[in-house]
């Protein structure tokens, strides 16, 4: 029998699974998922019928977990969506220049911001739930997801240094080691239900209906009928993107439309504006939208000036 490389990490993975939280392996000493990313998917083995994301690979099966963690000292990833969890990630500034924006002036970190949000809502700080200290000293507050709602992961939606992990995301589980620093349980209790006021703040508004072609044409001055139709088609693809594929859909749309920017049929500013608006309407944070658009345009041969 193959000896276990890291009994503590195997125990951590099994402990999470015993709580009903599906797990998958993260690279040893890292926060990134083990295995290949979608862009490098060979389309073979477990991915024969399409790339399987970490969220899809996560499991509660103890035998599968043992077989995996016996092969390498993997860190533990918890797939928050399948686990029916919403984890509030309270982060710390990365460096001395990482200071709160004007809206959160005077706040030192994510915990301060979250406490202010609770105070504004007239609610106590929900500290009596399962809580993990991250390797940098931040906190992960675990909550059970509300029934009848599919909440997505967010980045900064609630406030500075306050992210959430739900469908489309994951957290590093307790017991994992990153840069020799551990993720540690600091309040070992059952995960309590996500407070209703937080659930309301995190509920994504329904995506708008596709813009009528006539309206889009009016906004696209000097654009040809062909380029306007192409733009609308790409926007519709973004609107229909499923969870976990929103960032990729914005990137792909920018990449496809870069050709029309190169030929002068569309302007970079117009494409960026429409993709930013559409991407954010489906819940993608502005920063992720902007990065995906810029990457797609550059890969497609346009947008170099904006990346400088």
C-alpha positions as CSV (number, residue, x, y, z in Angstrom):
1,X,0.0,0.0,0.0
2,X,1.3,3.4,-0.9
3,X,2.2,5.4,2.2
4,X,0.4,8.6,2.8
5,X,2.5,11.6,2.1
6,X,0.8,14.0,4.5
7,X,-1.5,12.4,7.1
8,X,-2.6,15.8,8.4
9,X,-3.7,17.0,5.0
10,X,-5.6,13.7,4.4
11,X,-7.3,14.1,7.7
12,X,-8.2,17.7,6.9
13,X,-9.7,16.6,3.6
14,X,-11.7,13.8,5.2
15,X,-12.9,16.2,8.0
16,X,-14.2,18.7,5.5
17,X,-16.0,15.9,3.6
18,X,-17.5,14.6,6.9
19,X,-19.1,18.0,7.3
20,X,-20.7,17.5,3.9
21,X,-18.3,19.8,2.0
22,X,-17.0,18.3,-1.3
23,X,-13.2,18.6,-1.6
24,X,-10.7,18.6,-4.4
25,X,-6.8,18.8,-4.3
26,X,-4.9,22.0,-4.5
27,X,-1.3,22.1,-5.5
28,X,1.1,21.2,-2.6
29,X,2.0,24.4,-0.7
30,X,-0.3,26.5,-3.0
31,X,-3.8,27.8,-3.3
32,X,-4.3,26.8,-7.0
33,X,-6.1,23.7,-8.0
34,X,-4.1,20.6,-8.9
35,X,-4.5,19.3,-12.5
36,X,-4.7,21.2,-15.8
37,X,-6.6,24.4,-16.4
38,X,-9.3,24.6,-19.0
39,X,-7.1,26.3,-21.6
40,X,-4.7,23.3,-21.5
41,X,-7.4,20.6,-21.3
42,X,-6.3,17.5,-23.4
43,X,-9.9,16.3,-23.8
44,X,-8.9,12.8,-22.6
45,X,-9.3,10.8,-19.4
46,X,-11.8,12.4,-17.0
47,X,-12.3,15.2,-19.5
48,X,-13.2,13.1,-22.5
49,X,-16.7,14.6,-22.5
50,X,-15.5,18.1,-21.8
51,X,-13.2,19.8,-19.3
52,X,-14.1,19.0,-15.7
53,X,-13.6,21.9,-13.4
54,X,-12.5,21.6,-9.8
55,X,-16.1,22.3,-8.8
56,X,-17.2,19.4,-10.8
57,X,-14.4,17.1,-9.6
58,X,-15.0,17.8,-5.9
59,X,-16.1,14.7,-3.9
60,X,-17.3,13.5,-0.6
61,X,-16.2,9.9,-1.3
62,X,-13.7,8.9,1.4
63,X,-12.1,6.2,-0.7
64,X,-11.5,8.7,-3.5
65,X,-10.1,11.2,-1.1
66,X,-7.7,8.7,0.4
67,X,-6.5,7.6,-3.0
68,X,-5.8,11.2,-4.1
69,X,-4.1,12.4,-0.9
70,X,-2.0,9.3,-0.6
71,X,-0.2,10.3,-3.8
72,X,1.0,13.8,-2.8
73,X,0.7,16.4,0.0
74,X,-2.1,18.3,-1.6
75,X,-3.7,21.2,0.1
76,X,-7.5,21.1,0.5
77,X,-9.9,22.9,-1.7
78,X,-13.6,23.1,-0.7
79,X,-16.1,23.6,-3.5
80,X,-18.4,26.1,-1.9
81,X,-21.3,25.9,-4.3
82,X,-21.7,22.1,-4.1
83,X,-21.1,22.3,-0.4
84,X,-24.1,24.7,-0.1
85,X,-21.8,27.2,1.5
86,X,-21.3,30.9,1.3
87,X,-17.9,31.9,2.8
88,X,-17.3,35.5,3.6
89,X,-13.6,36.2,3.0
90,X,-12.2,39.1,5.1
91,X,-8.8,40.0,3.8
92,X,-5.9,42.1,4.9
93,X,-4.1,44.8,2.8
94,X,-1.3,43.3,0.6
95,X,1.2,46.1,1.4
96,X,1.5,49.6,2.8
97,X,0.1,51.2,-0.4
98,X,-3.0,49.0,-0.3
99,X,-5.2,51.4,1.6
100,X,-9.0,51.8,1.8
101,X,-10.8,53.8,-0.8
102,X,-12.6,57.0,0.2
103,X,-15.9,55.1,0.8
104,X,-14.1,53.0,3.5
105,X,-11.7,55.6,4.8
106,X,-10.3,54.8,8.1
107,X,-10.9,51.0,7.8
108,X,-7.8,48.8,8.4
109,X,-9.0,45.6,6.7
110,X,-11.9,43.5,5.6
111,X,-13.0,42.7,9.2
112,X,-13.4,46.5,9.8
113,X,-15.5,46.9,6.6
114,X,-17.6,43.9,7.4
115,X,-18.3,45.2,11.0
116,X,-19.3,48.5,9.5
117,X,-21.7,46.8,7.1
118,X,-23.3,44.9,10.0
119,X,-23.7,48.1,11.9
120,X,-25.3,49.9,9.0
121,X,-27.7,47.0,8.7
122,X,-28.5,47.1,12.4
123,X,-27.2,43.6,12.8
124,X,-24.6,42.0,15.1
125,X,-21.3,40.7,13.7
126,X,-22.1,37.0,13.0
127,X,-19.1,35.5,14.8
128,X,-20.8,32.3,16.1
129,X,-20.2,30.3,12.9
130,X,-17.4,28.1,11.7
131,X,-14.4,30.4,11.2
132,X,-10.9,29.8,9.7
133,X,-7.9,32.1,10.0
134,X,-6.1,32.4,6.6
135,X,-2.4,32.1,6.2
136,X,-2.1,35.9,6.1
137,X,-4.3,36.5,9.1
138,X,-7.6,37.2,7.4
139,X,-10.7,35.3,8.2
140,X,-13.1,33.0,6.4
141,X,-16.6,33.0,7.9
142,X,-18.6,29.9,6.8
143,X,-22.4,30.1,6.3
144,X,-24.9,27.7,4.9
145,X,-26.4,29.0,1.7
146,X,-30.1,30.1,1.7
147,X,-32.6,27.6,0.2
148,X,-34.0,28.5,-3.2
149,X,-31.2,30.9,-4.1
150,X,-28.1,30.3,-6.2
151,X,-25.5,32.8,-5.0
152,X,-22.3,33.3,-6.9
153,X,-18.9,34.2,-5.7
154,X,-18.2,37.9,-5.5
155,X,-15.1,40.1,-5.4
156,X,-15.6,43.4,-3.5
157,X,-19.3,43.6,-4.0
158,X,-19.9,44.0,-0.3
159,X,-17.0,46.3,0.3
160,X,-13.2,46.7,0.3
161,X,-11.4,43.5,1.2
162,X,-14.7,41.6,1.6
163,X,-15.2,38.9,-0.9
164,X,-17.5,35.9,-0.9
165,X,-17.1,32.4,-2.2
166,X,-20.2,30.4,-3.3
167,X,-21.1,28.9,-6.7
168,X,-18.2,29.3,-9.1
169,X,-15.6,29.5,-6.4
170,X,-13.8,27.7,-3.6
171,X,-11.9,28.2,-0.4
172,X,-8.6,26.8,0.9
173,X,-9.7,24.4,3.7
174,X,-8.4,24.4,7.3
175,X,-5.2,22.4,7.7
176,X,-3.7,23.6,4.4
177,X,-0.3,25.1,4.3
178,X,0.7,27.9,1.9
179,X,4.2,29.3,2.1
180,X,4.6,27.2,5.4
181,X,1.7,29.1,6.9
182,X,-1.4,27.2,8.0
183,X,-5.1,27.8,7.6
184,X,-6.4,27.3,11.1
185,X,-9.9,26.8,12.6
186,X,-10.4,29.6,15.2
187,X,-14.0,28.8,15.9
188,X,-15.0,25.2,15.6
189,X,-18.8,25.3,15.3
190,X,-21.4,24.3,12.8
191,X,-21.8,26.7,9.9
192,X,-24.8,28.9,10.6
193,X,-27.3,30.1,8.0
194,X,-26.3,33.1,6.0
195,X,-28.0,36.2,7.5
196,X,-31.0,37.3,5.4
197,X,-29.7,40.8,5.0
198,X,-26.4,39.5,3.6
199,X,-28.3,37.2,1.2
200,X,-30.2,40.1,-0.1
201,X,-27.1,42.1,-0.7
202,X,-25.5,39.2,-2.6
203,X,-28.5,38.4,-4.8
204,X,-27.7,39.1,-8.4
205,X,-30.3,41.1,-10.3
206,X,-31.7,39.3,-13.3
207,X,-29.7,39.9,-16.5
208,X,-31.3,42.4,-18.8
209,X,-32.8,41.4,-22.1
210,X,-30.6,41.7,-25.1
211,X,-30.5,45.3,-26.5
212,X,-32.6,45.7,-29.6
213,X,-30.4,45.9,-32.7
214,X,-31.8,49.3,-33.6
215,X,-30.8,50.7,-30.3
216,X,-27.4,49.2,-30.4
217,X,-26.9,50.6,-34.0
218,X,-27.8,54.1,-32.8
219,X,-25.1,53.8,-30.1
220,X,-22.5,52.5,-32.6
221,X,-21.9,55.6,-34.7
222,X,-20.4,54.9,-38.1
223,X,-20.5,51.1,-37.4
224,X,-21.6,48.9,-40.3
225,X,-24.7,46.7,-40.1
226,X,-22.4,43.6,-40.1
227,X,-20.2,44.8,-37.2
228,X,-23.2,45.9,-35.1
229,X,-24.8,42.5,-35.6
230,X,-21.5,40.8,-34.7
231,X,-21.3,42.9,-31.6
232,X,-24.8,42.1,-30.5
233,X,-24.2,38.4,-31.1
234,X,-21.1,38.5,-28.8
235,X,-23.1,40.4,-26.1
236,X,-25.8,37.8,-26.2
237,X,-23.2,35.1,-25.7
238,X,-22.0,36.9,-22.6
239,X,-25.6,37.3,-21.3
240,X,-26.2,33.6,-21.6
241,X,-22.9,32.5,-20.0
242,X,-23.3,30.0,-17.2
243,X,-21.7,30.2,-13.8
244,X,-18.0,29.5,-13.9
245,X,-17.8,30.6,-17.5
246,X,-18.6,34.3,-17.3
247,X,-15.1,35.6,-17.3
248,X,-14.2,33.3,-20.2
249,X,-17.2,34.5,-22.2
250,X,-16.2,38.2,-21.8
251,X,-12.6,37.3,-22.9
252,X,-13.9,35.3,-25.9
253,X,-16.2,38.1,-27.0
254,X,-13.3,40.7,-26.8
255,X,-11.0,38.3,-28.7
256,X,-13.7,37.8,-31.4
257,X,-14.4,41.5,-31.7
258,X,-10.7,42.5,-31.9
259,X,-10.8,41.7,-35.6
260,X,-13.5,44.3,-36.2
261,X,-11.4,46.8,-34.2
262,X,-8.4,46.1,-36.4
263,X,-10.4,46.6,-39.6
264,X,-11.9,49.9,-38.2
265,X,-15.5,48.6,-38.2
266,X,-15.7,49.1,-34.4
267,X,-13.8,51.2,-32.0
268,X,-12.0,49.8,-29.0
269,X,-13.8,52.3,-26.7
270,X,-17.2,51.2,-28.0
271,X,-16.4,47.4,-27.6
272,X,-15.0,48.0,-24.1
273,X,-18.0,50.0,-23.0
274,X,-20.6,47.5,-24.2
275,X,-18.7,44.5,-22.8
276,X,-18.1,46.2,-19.4
277,X,-21.8,46.9,-19.1
278,X,-22.9,43.4,-20.2
279,X,-20.3,41.6,-18.1
280,X,-21.2,43.5,-14.9
281,X,-25.0,42.9,-15.6
282,X,-24.4,39.2,-15.1
283,X,-22.5,39.6,-11.9
284,X,-18.9,39.8,-13.0
285,X,-16.9,42.3,-10.9
286,X,-15.7,45.4,-12.8
287,X,-12.0,44.5,-12.3
288,X,-12.5,41.0,-13.7
289,X,-14.4,42.4,-16.6
290,X,-11.7,44.9,-17.4
291,X,-8.9,42.4,-17.2
292,X,-10.8,39.9,-19.4
293,X,-11.6,42.5,-22.0
294,X,-8.0,43.8,-22.2
295,X,-6.6,40.3,-22.4
296,X,-9.0,39.3,-25.2
297,X,-8.3,42.4,-27.2
298,X,-4.6,42.0,-26.9
299,X,-4.8,38.3,-27.8
300,X,-6.9,39.3,-30.8
301,X,-4.4,41.9,-32.0
302,X,-6.1,45.0,-30.7
303,X,-6.0,47.0,-27.5
304,X,-2.2,47.2,-27.2
305,X,-2.5,50.9,-26.4
306,X,-4.8,50.3,-23.5
307,X,-2.5,47.7,-22.0
308,X,0.5,50.0,-22.0
